[in-house]
Amino acid sequence: SQYSYDHMGRKRQQRQSITGSDGVTVSRAVPAQYEYNELGQLYKKYLHSQDTGTGLAPVSSFMYPQTYSYHARGWLKGTSSAEFSQTLNYEEGSRYNGDITSVNWTLAGSSK
């Protein structure tokens, strides 16, 4: 695996090369690529691209984009993709201490 990082030292991309027993590269892939918001929090994660070029892969080449959202205090508020989404609630009822009070999730149309 090869990793590339941005100017702040955050992981930007992961690349993999699969080499056969004869030492010849059989396949190249970009299993993950990351984007960060202005505060340095992970904002988007793209998974499973077959792009073999150099540099950042086009986001349209990834099978599973995932988006993260954050609370005003910087806590993870939720994550969403086409297959799964989840919302974390911190301040329900009379609890304001930072504990997660409930989790709501949806998986391909069903809600829990």
DSSP file (Angstrom, degrees, kcal/mol; ACC not computed):
  #  RESIDUE AA STRUCTURE BP1 BP2  ACC     N-H-->O    O-->H-N    N-H-->O    O-->H-N    TCO  KAPPA ALPHA  PHI   PSI    X-CA   Y-CA   Z-CA
    1    1 A S              0   0    0      0, 0.0     2,-0.4     0, 0.0    15,-0.2   0.000 360.0 360.0 360.0 146.7    0.0    0.0    0.0
    2    2 A Q  E     -A   15   0A   0     13,-2.8    13,-2.9     2,-0.0     2,-0.4  -0.972 360.0-159.8-122.2 141.0    1.0    3.6   -0.6
    3    3 A Y  E     -A   14   0A   0     -2,-0.4     2,-0.4    11,-0.2    11,-0.2  -0.937   3.0-161.0-121.2 142.9   -0.4    6.5    1.3
    4    4 A S  E     -A   13   0A   0      9,-2.2     8,-3.4    -2,-0.4     9,-1.6  -0.949  10.8-160.8-120.9 148.9   -0.4   10.2    0.3
    5    5 A Y  E     -A   11   0A   0     -2,-0.4     6,-0.2     6,-0.3     2,-0.1  -0.879  13.8-123.1-127.6 154.5   -1.0   13.0    2.8
    6    6 A D    >   -     0   0    0      4,-2.2     3,-1.9    -2,-0.3     6,-0.1  -0.227  47.6 -83.5 -85.8-176.1   -2.0   16.7    2.6
    7    7 A H  T 3  S+     0   0    0      1,-0.3    -1,-0.1     2,-0.1    -2,-0.0   0.656 129.4  54.2 -65.4 -16.0    0.0   19.6    3.9
    8    8 A M  T 3  S-     0   0    0      2,-0.1    -1,-0.3    32,-0.0     3,-0.1   0.366 119.8-106.1 -98.1   3.4   -1.4   19.1    7.4
    9    9 A G  S <  S+     0   0    0     -3,-1.9     2,-0.3     1,-0.3    -2,-0.1   0.607  72.5 142.4  84.2  11.5   -0.3   15.5    7.6
   10   10 A R        -     0   0    0      1,-0.1    -4,-2.2    24,-0.0    -1,-0.3  -0.663  61.6-102.7 -86.5 141.8   -3.8   14.0    7.2
   11   11 A K  E     +A    5   0A   0     -2,-0.3    -6,-0.3    -6,-0.2     3,-0.1  -0.445  42.2 174.2 -64.5 128.9   -4.2   10.9    5.1
   12   12 A R  E     -     0   0A   0     -8,-3.4    22,-2.6     1,-0.4     2,-0.3   0.749  58.9  -0.8-105.6 -35.6   -5.5   11.9    1.7
   13   13 A Q  E     -AB   4  33A   0     -9,-1.6    -9,-2.2    20,-0.2     2,-0.4  -0.996  49.6-149.6-158.9 150.6   -5.4    8.6   -0.3
   14   14 A Q  E     -AB   3  32A   0     18,-2.7    18,-1.0    -2,-0.3     2,-0.4  -0.992  17.8-172.6-122.4 132.8   -4.5    5.0   -0.1
   15   15 A R  E     -A    2   0A   0    -13,-2.9   -13,-2.8    -2,-0.4     2,-0.4  -0.950   2.8-164.0-123.3 145.9   -3.3    3.1   -3.2
   16   16 A Q  E     - B   0  29A   0     13,-2.8    13,-2.4    -2,-0.4     2,-0.4  -0.983   6.8-164.6-130.9 143.1   -2.7   -0.7   -3.6
   17   17 A S  E     - B   0  28A   0     -2,-0.4     2,-0.6    11,-0.2    11,-0.2  -0.994  10.8-151.8-122.3 131.6   -0.8   -2.7   -6.1
   18   18 A I  E     - B   0  27A   0      9,-3.1     8,-3.1    -2,-0.4     9,-1.6  -0.917  14.2-161.2-105.9 122.2   -1.3   -6.5   -6.3
   19   19 A T  E     - B   0  25A   0     -2,-0.6     6,-0.2     6,-0.3    -2,-0.0  -0.864  10.5-132.9-108.6 134.3    1.7   -8.3   -7.6
   20   20 A G    >   -     0   0    0      4,-2.8     3,-1.9    -2,-0.4    -1,-0.0  -0.162  36.2 -93.4 -74.8 175.2    1.6  -11.8   -9.0
   21   21 A S  T 3  S+     0   0    0      1,-0.3    -1,-0.1     2,-0.1    -2,-0.0   0.706 124.4  60.7 -65.2 -20.3    4.1  -14.6   -8.1
   22   22 A D  T 3  S-     0   0    0      2,-0.2    -1,-0.3     1,-0.0     3,-0.1   0.411 119.1-108.0 -88.2   3.2    6.2  -13.6  -11.1
   23   23 A G  S <  S+     0   0    0     -3,-1.9     2,-0.4     1,-0.3    -2,-0.1   0.504  78.6 129.1  87.2   3.9    6.8  -10.1   -9.7
   24   24 A V        -     0   0    0      1,-0.0    -4,-2.8     2,-0.0     2,-0.3  -0.788  66.4-112.5 -95.7 134.4    4.6   -8.4  -12.3
   25   25 A T  E     -B   19   0A   0     -2,-0.4    -6,-0.3    -6,-0.2     3,-0.1  -0.502  34.0-179.1 -67.5 123.5    1.9   -6.0  -11.1
   26   26 A V  E     +     0   0A   0     -8,-3.1     2,-0.3    -2,-0.3    -7,-0.2   0.837  61.5   7.7 -91.5 -40.1   -1.5   -7.6  -11.8
   27   27 A S  E     -B   18   0A   0     -9,-1.6    -9,-3.1     2,-0.0     2,-0.4  -0.995  53.7-161.1-148.7 147.2   -3.9   -5.0  -10.5
   28   28 A R  E     +B   17   0A   0     -2,-0.3     2,-0.3   -11,-0.2   -11,-0.2  -0.980  21.2 165.2-127.6 143.9   -3.9   -1.4   -9.1
   29   29 A A  E     -B   16   0A   0    -13,-2.4   -13,-2.8    -2,-0.4    21,-0.2  -0.983  37.2-134.2-152.7 160.5   -6.7    0.1   -7.1
   30   30 A V  E     + C   0  49A   0     19,-2.0    19,-2.5    -2,-0.3   -15,-0.2  -0.895  23.5 179.0-116.2  96.4   -7.5    3.0   -4.9
   31   31 A P  E     +     0   0A   0      0, 0.0    17,-1.9     0, 0.0     2,-0.3   0.779  66.1  14.3 -71.8 -24.4   -9.4    1.5   -1.9
   32   32 A A  E     +BC  14  47A   0    -18,-1.0   -18,-2.7    15,-0.2     2,-0.3  -0.997  52.5 178.4-154.6 145.6   -9.9    4.8   -0.1
   33   33 A Q  E     -BC  13  46A   0     13,-1.9    13,-3.1    -2,-0.3     2,-0.3  -0.986  18.6-154.2-144.1 143.3   -9.7    8.6   -0.6
   34   34 A Y  E     - C   0  45A   0    -22,-2.6     2,-0.3    -2,-0.3    11,-0.2  -0.897  10.3-166.2-127.5 147.4  -10.5   11.3    2.1
   35   35 A E  E     - C   0  44A   0      9,-2.6     8,-2.9    -2,-0.3     9,-1.6  -0.973  12.5-156.0-127.7 147.0  -11.6   14.9    2.2
   36   36 A Y  E     - C   0  42A   0     -2,-0.3     6,-0.2     6,-0.3     2,-0.0  -0.894  12.0-126.4-123.3 151.1  -11.6   17.2    5.2
   37   37 A N    >   -     0   0    0      4,-2.5     3,-1.8    -2,-0.3     6,-0.1  -0.172  45.7 -83.3 -84.1-174.8  -13.6   20.3    6.2
   38   38 A E  T 3  S+     0   0    0      1,-0.3    -1,-0.1     2,-0.1    -2,-0.0   0.741 129.6  53.6 -63.5 -23.9  -12.1   23.7    7.2
   39   39 A L  T 3  S-     0   0    0      2,-0.1    -1,-0.3     3,-0.0     3,-0.1   0.434 119.8-106.7 -91.0   0.1  -11.7   22.5   10.8
   40   40 A G  S <  S+     0   0    0     -3,-1.8     2,-0.2     1,-0.3    -2,-0.1   0.559  73.6 139.4  87.4   8.7   -9.7   19.4    9.7
   41   41 A Q        -     0   0    0      1,-0.1    -4,-2.5    27,-0.0    -1,-0.3  -0.608  66.2 -96.6 -85.6 146.7  -12.5   16.9   10.4
   42   42 A L  E     +C   36   0A   0     -2,-0.2    -6,-0.3    -6,-0.2     3,-0.1  -0.468  49.0 169.3 -61.7 122.9  -13.1   14.0    8.1
   43   43 A Y  E     +     0   0A   0     -8,-2.9    25,-2.8     1,-0.4     2,-0.4   0.803  60.2  14.1-106.6 -44.9  -15.9   15.2    5.8
   44   44 A K  E     -CD  35  67A   0     -9,-1.6    -9,-2.6    23,-0.2     2,-0.4  -0.996  55.6-168.3-137.3 142.1  -16.0   12.7    3.0
   45   45 A K  E     -CD  34  66A   0     21,-2.9    21,-2.6    -2,-0.4     2,-0.5  -0.998   8.4-161.2-129.0 128.5  -14.6    9.2    2.5
   46   46 A Y  E     -CD  33  65A   0    -13,-3.1   -13,-1.9    -2,-0.4     2,-0.4  -0.928  11.6-163.6-111.6 132.2  -14.7    7.5   -0.8
   47   47 A L  E     +CD  32  64A   0     17,-1.3    17,-2.0    -2,-0.5    16,-1.0  -0.924  50.5  11.4-122.5 142.3  -14.2    3.7   -1.0
   48   48 A H  E     +     0   0A   0    -17,-1.9    15,-1.5    -2,-0.4     2,-0.4   0.990  61.4 168.7  67.3  75.3  -13.4    1.2   -3.7
   49   49 A S  E     -CD  30  62A   0    -19,-2.5   -19,-2.0    13,-0.2    -1,-0.2  -0.889  28.8-157.1-109.2 146.3  -12.1    2.9   -6.9
   50   50 A Q        +     0   0    0     11,-0.7     2,-0.2    -2,-0.4   -22,-0.1   0.195  48.6 135.4-102.9  14.2  -10.6    1.0   -9.8
   51   51 A D        -     0   0    0    -21,-0.2    -2,-0.1    10,-0.2     6,-0.1  -0.443  33.2-173.9 -63.3 130.3   -8.8    4.1  -11.0
   52   52 A T        +     0   0    0     -2,-0.2    -1,-0.1   -23,-0.1   -23,-0.1   0.353  46.2 106.3-109.8   4.3   -5.2    3.3  -11.9
   53   53 A G  S    S-     0   0    0      1,-0.1     2,-0.2   -25,-0.1     4,-0.1  -0.051  73.4-100.5 -73.9-178.6   -3.9    6.7  -12.7
   54   54 A T  S    S+     0   0    0      2,-0.1    -1,-0.1     3,-0.0     2,-0.1  -0.646  83.1  26.6 -99.6 163.2   -1.6    8.8  -10.5
   55   55 A G  S    S-     0   0    0     -2,-0.2     2,-0.2     2,-0.0    -2,-0.0  -0.337 113.6 -16.1  80.6-167.9   -2.8   11.6   -8.3
   56   56 A L  S    S-     0   0    0     -2,-0.1    -2,-0.1     1,-0.1   -43,-0.1  -0.494  71.0-124.7 -73.0 137.2   -6.2   11.8   -6.8
   57   57 A A        -     0   0    0     -2,-0.2     2,-0.1     1,-0.1    -1,-0.1  -0.515  33.7 -97.3 -76.4 146.9   -8.8    9.6   -8.4
   58   58 A P    >   -     0   0    0      0, 0.0     3,-2.3     0, 0.0     4,-0.2  -0.450  29.5-128.2 -63.8 137.1  -12.0   11.3   -9.7
   59   59 A V  G >  S+     0   0    0      1,-0.3     3,-1.3     2,-0.2    -2,-0.1   0.762 106.2  66.8 -62.1 -23.6  -14.7   11.0   -7.1
   60   60 A S  G 3  S+     0   0    0      1,-0.2    -1,-0.3   -11,-0.0    -3,-0.0   0.653  90.0  66.0 -70.1 -13.4  -17.1    9.5   -9.7
   61   61 A S  G <  S+     0   0    0     -3,-2.3   -11,-0.7   -12,-0.0     2,-0.3   0.487  83.2  94.5 -86.5  -2.3  -14.8    6.4   -9.9
   62   62 A F  E <   -D   49   0A   0     -3,-1.3   -13,-0.2    -4,-0.2   -14,-0.2  -0.695  61.8-153.6 -94.8 143.4  -15.6    5.3   -6.3
   63   63 A M  E    S+     0   0A   0    -15,-1.5   -15,-0.2   -16,-1.0    -1,-0.1   0.816  84.5  35.4 -81.1 -32.4  -18.4    2.8   -5.5
   64   64 A Y  E     -D   47   0A   0    -17,-2.0   -17,-1.3    17,-0.1     2,-0.3  -0.757  64.7-176.6-131.7  85.8  -19.2    4.0   -2.0
   65   65 A P  E     -D   46   0A   0      0, 0.0    17,-0.5     0, 0.0     2,-0.4  -0.622  11.0-166.8 -77.7 142.8  -19.0    7.7   -1.1
   66   66 A Q  E     -D   45   0A   0    -21,-2.6   -21,-2.9    -2,-0.3     2,-0.4  -0.998   4.6-156.2-133.8 134.4  -19.6    8.4    2.6
   67   67 A T  E     -DE  44  80A   0     13,-2.8    13,-2.5    -2,-0.4     2,-0.4  -0.890   3.3-158.0-114.9 140.9  -20.3   11.8    4.2
   68   68 A Y  E     - E   0  79A   0    -25,-2.8     2,-0.3    -2,-0.4    11,-0.2  -0.919   5.1-165.6-116.3 142.3  -19.8   12.8    7.8
   69   69 A S  E     - E   0  78A   0      9,-2.6     8,-2.9    -2,-0.4     9,-1.7  -0.929   8.2-148.4-126.4 154.9  -21.5   15.7    9.7
   70   70 A Y  E     - E   0  76A   0     -2,-0.3     6,-0.2     6,-0.3     5,-0.0  -0.912  14.8-116.6-128.9 149.3  -20.5   17.3   13.0
   71   71 A H    >   -     0   0    0      4,-3.6     3,-2.3    -2,-0.3     6,-0.1  -0.268  43.4 -99.8 -69.7 161.7  -22.2   19.0   15.9
   72   72 A A  T 3  S+     0   0    0      1,-0.3    -1,-0.1     2,-0.1    -2,-0.0   0.774 126.3  55.7 -58.5 -25.9  -21.5   22.7   16.6
   73   73 A R  T 3  S-     0   0    0      2,-0.1    -1,-0.3     1,-0.0    -2,-0.0   0.425 125.4-102.4 -87.0   1.1  -19.1   21.5   19.4
   74   74 A G  S <  S+     0   0    0     -3,-2.3     2,-0.2     1,-0.3    -2,-0.1   0.496  76.4 138.6  93.2   4.3  -17.2   19.3   16.9
   75   75 A W        -     0   0    0      1,-0.1    -4,-3.6    -5,-0.0    -1,-0.3  -0.554  66.5 -94.6 -81.5 147.8  -18.7   16.0   17.9
   76   76 A L  E     +E   70   0A   0     -6,-0.2    -6,-0.3    -2,-0.2    -1,-0.1  -0.454  43.1 178.4 -61.8 125.1  -19.6   13.5   15.2
   77   77 A K  E     -     0   0A   0     -8,-2.9    11,-3.3     1,-0.4     2,-0.3   0.763  55.5 -32.9-100.1 -34.8  -23.3   14.0   14.5
   78   78 A G  E     -EF  69  87A   0     -9,-1.7    -9,-2.6     9,-0.3    -1,-0.4  -0.989  41.8-139.7-175.4 168.5  -23.9   11.5   11.7
   79   79 A T  E     -EF  68  86A   0      7,-2.1     7,-2.8    -2,-0.3     2,-0.4  -0.991  21.6-174.8-140.3 145.6  -22.6    9.6    8.7
   80   80 A S  E     +EF  67  85A   0    -13,-2.5   -13,-2.8    -2,-0.3     2,-0.3  -1.000  13.6 154.4-147.5 146.7  -24.5    8.7    5.5
   81   81 A S        -     0   0    0      3,-1.7   -15,-0.1    -2,-0.4   -17,-0.1  -0.874  59.1 -88.1-149.9 179.7  -24.0    6.7    2.4
   82   82 A A  S    S+     0   0    0    -17,-0.5    26,-0.1    -2,-0.3     3,-0.1   0.810 126.6  36.6 -65.9 -28.4  -26.4    5.1   -0.1
   83   83 A E  S    S+     0   0    0      1,-0.3    25,-1.4    24,-0.1     2,-0.3   0.742 125.8  16.3 -95.8 -27.0  -26.4    1.9    1.9
   84   84 A F  E     + G   0 107A   0     23,-0.2    -3,-1.7    24,-0.1     2,-0.3  -0.999  53.5 179.5-152.7 139.6  -26.3    3.1    5.5
   85   85 A S  E     -FG  80 106A   0     21,-2.3    21,-2.8    -2,-0.3     2,-0.3  -0.993   6.3-174.5-141.3 151.8  -26.9    6.3    7.5
   86   86 A Q  E     -FG  79 105A   0     -7,-2.8    -7,-2.1    -2,-0.3     2,-0.4  -0.999   9.3-159.6-146.7 141.8  -26.7    7.0   11.3
   87   87 A T  E     -FG  78 104A   0     17,-3.2    17,-2.5    -2,-0.3     2,-0.5  -0.989   8.8-153.4-123.9 130.9  -27.4   10.0   13.5
   88   88 A L  E     - G   0 103A   0    -11,-3.3     2,-0.5    -2,-0.4    15,-0.2  -0.898   8.3-158.1-103.5 129.9  -26.0   10.4   17.0
   89   89 A N  E     + G   0 102A   0     13,-2.8    12,-2.9    -2,-0.5    13,-1.5  -0.929  17.3 170.6-111.1 130.5  -28.0   12.5   19.4
   90   90 A Y        +     0   0    0     -2,-0.5     8,-0.3    10,-0.3     2,-0.2   0.725  69.5  44.6-107.5 -30.2  -26.2   14.1   22.4
   91   91 A E        +     0   0    0      5,-0.1     2,-0.4     7,-0.1    -1,-0.1  -0.432  68.7 139.1-123.9  58.3  -28.7   16.4   24.0
   92   92 A E    >   -     0   0    0     -2,-0.2     3,-1.3    -3,-0.2     2,-0.2  -0.801  69.3 -13.2 -98.4 144.2  -32.0   14.7   24.3
   93   93 A G  T 3  S-     0   0    0     -2,-0.4     8,-0.0     1,-0.2    -2,-0.0  -0.459 125.5 -31.1  69.1-135.8  -34.1   15.1   27.5
   94   94 A S  T 3  S+     0   0    0     -2,-0.2     2,-0.6     2,-0.0    -1,-0.2   0.165 104.9 110.5-105.1  17.6  -32.2   16.6   30.4
   95   95 A R    <   +     0   0    0     -3,-1.3     3,-0.1     1,-0.1     6,-0.1  -0.846  23.3 152.9-100.5 118.2  -28.7   15.3   29.6
   96   96 A Y        +     0   0    0     -2,-0.6    -1,-0.1    -5,-0.1    -5,-0.1  -0.071  41.1 105.0-129.5  31.5  -26.2   17.9   28.4
   97   97 A N  S    S-     0   0    0     -7,-0.2     3,-0.1     2,-0.1    -1,-0.1   0.378  96.5 -99.1 -99.3   4.1  -23.0   16.2   29.5
   98   98 A G  S    S+     0   0    0      1,-0.3     2,-0.1    -8,-0.3    -7,-0.1   0.355  78.3 135.1  96.5  -6.8  -21.7   15.1   26.1
   99   99 A D        -     0   0    0     -9,-0.2     2,-0.6     1,-0.1    -1,-0.3  -0.450  65.7-107.8 -71.6 148.9  -22.9   11.5   26.3
  100  100 A I        -     0   0    0      1,-0.2   -10,-0.3    -2,-0.1     3,-0.1  -0.696  34.5-174.2 -75.5 121.3  -24.6   10.0   23.3
  101  101 A T        -     0   0    0    -12,-2.9     2,-0.3    -2,-0.6   -11,-0.2   0.750  63.1  -2.6 -92.3 -26.4  -28.3    9.7   24.4
  102  102 A S  E     -G   89   0A   0    -13,-1.5   -13,-2.8     2,-0.0     2,-0.4  -0.988  54.9-147.7-160.4 158.2  -29.6    7.9   21.3
  103  103 A V  E     -G   88   0A   0     -2,-0.3     2,-0.4   -15,-0.2   -15,-0.2  -0.999  10.9-168.1-130.1 128.4  -28.5    6.5   17.9
  104  104 A N  E     +G   87   0A   0    -17,-2.5   -17,-3.2    -2,-0.4     2,-0.3  -0.961  13.7 176.7-114.4 134.8  -30.8    6.4   14.9
  105  105 A W  E     -G   86   0A   0     -2,-0.4     7,-2.9   -19,-0.3     2,-0.4  -0.977  17.6-158.7-139.5 153.5  -29.8    4.4   11.9
  106  106 A T  E     -GH  85 111A   0    -21,-2.8   -21,-2.3    -2,-0.3     2,-0.5  -0.998   3.8-168.2-131.9 133.3  -31.2    3.4    8.5
  107  107 A L  E >  S-GH  84 110A   0      3,-2.2     3,-2.1    -2,-0.4   -23,-0.2  -0.948  71.7 -37.6-125.8 109.1  -30.1    0.5    6.4
  108  108 A A  T 3  S-     0   0    0    -25,-1.4     3,-0.1    -2,-0.5   -24,-0.1   0.854 128.0 -34.8  44.1  48.7  -31.3    0.4    2.8
  109  109 A G  T 3  S+     0   0    0      1,-0.3     2,-0.3   -26,-0.0    -1,-0.3   0.219 115.2 106.0  98.4 -15.7  -34.8    1.7    3.7
  110  110 A S  E <   -H  107   0A   0     -3,-2.1    -3,-2.2     2,-0.0     2,-0.4  -0.764  56.3-146.2 -98.6 148.4  -35.3    0.2    7.1
  111  111 A S  E      H  106   0A   0     -2,-0.3    -5,-0.2    -5,-0.2    -7,-0.0  -0.906 360.0 360.0-118.0 140.3  -35.1    2.3   10.2
  112  112 A K              0   0    0     -7,-2.9    -6,-0.2    -2,-0.4    -9,-0.1   0.292 360.0 360.0-134.6 360.0  -33.9    1.4   13.7
